């Protein structure tokens, strides 16, 4: 079925067409679903558009081109340091470290935060898996404190000229006013907290599939040197095993979705993973076909809330994959340890052991 109703009344929207209908209609399906400020994720309408107009340019092509060099140096060093012939966890042993170091380089944060952030990613994953609100709240507070250590000195003593992306954000304006401290922290949390763990999960999903299927690995190697074609392969690997499981919405009016009645105030979950494997759109969901499936791929969402950080994630993942391909001749799964799948609300692999030759 394209939509079902859980015991708690939440409508789970799983069909590709139905998911698109929900996310493209923010008037009927609002993103204002959290008790906490989340900029711009939980904003709607003109307020959401105003923040996106300010924040989206941070991911413009010229900015990504500037970041490519630092990401390349980080990826090259980390991949070179990995052992050959023995298993490496693609998530914790490579993905997390790369995500943290790339983020520090992008935002201009001090390197001494690296270990704190690496520990935070692991603790956040454990808290998320537990489903315990107290644990997730404590971990979230810890991350806000890390952001505060970066932001507070800059707010107290602003530089004459912006030195990095964080400085620019502190000086940016929305509707003619500077962002409040709460909004600044929310934006930085959105750019970093969620993306650190997400990027690591993406690395695990991508490398695991290459290691599991020699034909896919060979295709990826054949695409090396053509960024657009390699990007298409990465998107398809993420579609096949989408680590971004779902987003939430709340209905503002009575309606029907996928045959399920939805009353005003009802909660919905948009199930990206299911939509990306909907047989009505992907007759053979496991089939690896980057170009054929690209038009319907929903890994980065759709509608006005489509992921603004897609250019950053695409750049970081492509560069890391290029370095892995350039510095190896073969990827294989560990026959003694097949890894561990992540548990909802996380997707992908909690651990993905891969042998690099």
N, C-alpha and C positions, 0 to 999 in steps of 0.2 A: 504494500500500500504506500501511497505517496505521502501520507501523514497518519500518525496514530496519536492517541491520547493516553498518557501515562496515568498511573494510579493517583498521582497528586494533581491531575488535571492539566499538566503541561502538554502542549501539543508539539510533538516531534515531527518536524517537516523534513522528509527524506528524499522526495522526488526532485529531480533536477529542475523541471519546469516550475514546480511549486516553490522551491527555494528561491529561484530567480524572481518569482512573483512577490514573495515576501520582502526580499532585500531591496527591490526596486520601488517599493511603495512605503516610504518612511512615514507618510501621513497616517496610514492604516496600521503599520507595524513599527512602533517607535523603538528607538535604541536606548531610551531613558529607562534602564533596567537595574541600575546599581544604586545602593545607598551612598556610595562614595563618588566623589568627582572624578571622572575619567575623560580627560580632554585629548582628542575630540570624540572619542568612541561613543560616549553615551549622550551626545548632543544631537539635536535634530534641526532640520529646517535652516533658517537664515543664520542661526548661531553656529551650527555645524559648518555651514558654507564659509562663514567669516573666518573661522579658525583654520579650515583647510586651505583657504586662499593664502594664509600666512605660513602655514607649516609645510605644505606640499613643495614649495620651492627649495626646501632644504634637501630634497631628494632629486633635484634637477640634474640633467646629464653632465653639466660642467662640474658640479660638486662631486658627483660620483667619479668622474675622470680624475679629479684631484686626489681622491681617496684610494684609487687603484694601486698606486705605488706603495703606500704603507701596508695595505692589505697583502700585496704580493710578498713583501719582505717578511711579514709575519707568517704567512702560509708556508713560504719556502723554508724558513727556519724550523717551524714546528714539524713539518713533514720530514725534513732531513734528520730530525732528532728521533723519529720513531724507529723502533727496532724492526729489522727485517727478518722474516722467517718465523716469527712468533706472533701470537695474537695481540692485537691492539684494540681496545674498546673505542669504536669510532665515535661514540657519544662523549663519554667522560674523558677518554684519553686523547681526543683530538678536537671534537666539536665544541666542548665547553671552553677549553683554553683559547681556541681560535675566536670564538664569539666574544669572549671577554676582551682579548687584546685588540681585536678589530674595533670594538665599541670604544675603548679607551682612546684609540687613535682618532676615531671619527669625532668624538666629543671634546677631545683635548683634556681628558681627565688624567690625574697623576698615576704613574705606573704602580705606586705603592698600594693602590686600591685593588690590584689584580687578585691577590689571594683572598681578600674579603669577598670579592664578587664570585670567585670560583666556589668558595664555600657556600655562598648564598644560593647559587644556582642549585647545588645539591640539596640544600635544606629546603628550598622552595619546592623542588620536585617531590620530596618526601612529604611535606606538609600538604601539597595539592593532592597527592595520592591518598592521604589519610582521610580527607574530607572533613577534618575537624576545624571548625571555624576559628577556634582560639589559636591553633597552630598557624593557620594561614594568616590570621591577623597579626600575630607576632612577627612572622617572617616579613610581611608587608611593611610593618613598622620599621624593622631593621633596614629595609631597603630605602625607605624614606629618610632614615638617619644618614645613610651613606650619601644620598643626594644632597642632604643638608650640609654635610661636611664639604661638599664641592661648592654649593651655591652660596652659603652664608658669607664666606669671606669676599666673594665677588660682589655681592649686593652691598656689603659694607664699604668696599673700596673698589669701585668700578674702574676698569682700565679706560684710558682715553680712547684707544682704538681696540676693537674686538680682536682677541687673540685666537679664538676658535669658535666652533659652533655653539657651545654653551654660552659664551659671552654674547653672541649675536642674539640668542633666544632671550636673554635677560634684557636686551635693549629693544626687542621687537614690539610692535603694537598691533592690537586688534581693535577695529572700530575707533581708532584714534587714541587708545589708552594702552599703557604698558600692562603686561600680564601680571596678575597677582602672584604672590609667592606660592599660594596653593595651586594655581594654574600652571606655574612653571614646574613645580614638583610633579604634577600630574602628567604633563607632557613628557618630561624626562623619564618618568616611570614607564610611560607607554612606549617610549623609544627604546628603553633599555631592559627593564625588568622582565617583560614578557618576551622580548626578542632574544635575550640571551639563551633562555631555555629552548625557545622555538628553533633558533638557528642550529643549536646542538642536535636537536631531534632531527632536523632536516639532514644534517651531515650523516647521522646514523642511518636514516632511510635510504639515502643515495648510495652510500658506500656498501651497505648490506646488499642492495639489489645488484650492484655491479659484481660483488663477490659471489653472489648466488647464481648468476646467469652469465656464462662466458659470452653469449651472443650479445647481450646488452653491454657488457664491458667492451667488447670489440667495436660496437657501434659508437660508444662514447669516445673511444680512442680515435676512431675515424673522423669524429667531429672536432677533435682538437685542432685549433687553428682557425676555426670559424665560430666566433663568439655567439652569433645568433643561433646557429644550429646546436651548439652545446647548451645554450640557455633553454632551447626547446626540449632537449633531452632531460634536463634537470626538472623542468616543469612537469613533464610526463612521469618521471619517477616519483615526484611528489603527489601527482594525481593518483597513481596506482596504490600508494600507501600514504595517504594524506595525514600528516601529523597534527594538522589543525582541525580538531574534531567538530567544533560547533561554536555558534554565537547565539546570543539570546535576543529576543524581541518581546514587546508587550503590545497586545492589540488595543487600539483606541476606539474601535467600533465593532459591532457584531458583523461577522462575515463567515465564509466557509473556505477552508484550505484543504485541498486534496480529499474532499469528501467529508472532512471533519468540521463540525460546527465550532466556531470560535466566537466567544462572547467578549465584549469590551472588558479589558482588564486581564484577560487570559494571558498566561506566559507561553512563549513558544521558544523552541530551540531549533535553529537552522543547522541541519546536520550536513556539513560540508563533505565529510568522508563518504557518506552514503550517496549524496548527490553526484560526487565524482566517480561513483561506480554504478550509477543508475543504468540498468540494461536497456532502458528505452533510448538512451543517448549513446551509451557505450555497450554495444551488444556483447562484446567479450571484454569485460572490465580489466582482465589481467593482461590483455594484449598490449604490448609495448609499441606505440605508434605515435611518436611525438607530433609530427605535422598533422596527421589525421585528427587527433584529439584536441589540438591546441585551441580551436574555436570554442569549445565547450568546457575547458578546464576552469574550475572554480577554486583552485588552491588559494588564490589571493582575494577571493570574494568577488563581489559584483555590486552594482548600484552605487549610490553616493558614499557609502561607507567602505568602498573597496580599499584594500590595504594601501596606505600612502607609502609605506616603506618597501614596497616591492622592488624598486630599482636598487635599493641598498642590499636587500637579501639576495637578489639575483647576482649582483656584482660579487658579493662575498662568497657565495656558493660556487660561482663559476671559477673564481681565482683559486679557491682551495682545491676544487676538483682538477683544475689544470695542473697544479703543483703535484697532486697525487699521481696523476697520469704520467707526468713528465719524469717522475722520480721512481717509478715502479714499472715492472713488466707484466705483473699479474696480481690480481686480488682474489682471495679465496676465503671461504668461511672456515672457521675453526671447527674441525670434526669433533673435538672434545667438548666444545661449549657453543651451543647454538644461540646463545643470547637470551634475553628476557624482553618480552613485549611490555610496553608502557601500559599502565592501567588508566582507564578513563577517570578524570577528564583530560589526561594526556594521551597523545597518540604516538605512533611510531614505535621505536625501541627504547626501553630503559637502558639496555646495554646491548651493543652489537659488535661482538668480537670479529675482527677481520685480520687475515694474514696478508701482509704486504711482501711481495717478492721484488 
